[in-house]
């Protein structure tokens, strides 16, 4: 009688999925990012890891989760130190995985998570979350999120003036700077400055803004310097 062959099932340990603990972004909160997929990148000097995952928010120093936020896409920008880049909004450069600040000027910290590098000119886009004191939870702010998807990177925050500033451009010679106040979690434009140097002979600067409840527009045309 021939011996019966025994089939051995050999299992190999799966590689651990990326997880990042972030304690240097906020004075109030700690964050933990876990990705649902392994990801690699050949971008240098930073490493860019993009995958769906989850963000867990903790009160500073606590091990008890305050809130879990599932995200369809997270862009983790890893610096040479191995730590995720945070609170970096340098134009035309790598921006933070997490940006923390008081985006609606209500006295509470909010945060944003980078979700892609598919914004204008290949720039980063973000999911913006605002803290709700009544529920003590963070809620996605759709209109602030959209703002990062249509302009160049993350908006600038001016706490003293309570204004958000965005930048946009078309080619080398058409630039737009806009300022917003935030009303009930949504951006409301209060001024716009446009520099149009696309013409052959003149540079046209247009300044617009709210004055006395009315939208005022001023145009200055300057001949190009030979």
Helices and strands as residue ranges (DSSP letters): E 19-22, E 29-35, E 47-59, E 65-78, E 98-101, E 110-116, G 120-122, E 125-132, E 137-140, H 142-150, E 156-158, E 163-169, E 174-183, E 186-196, E 202-211, E 214-223
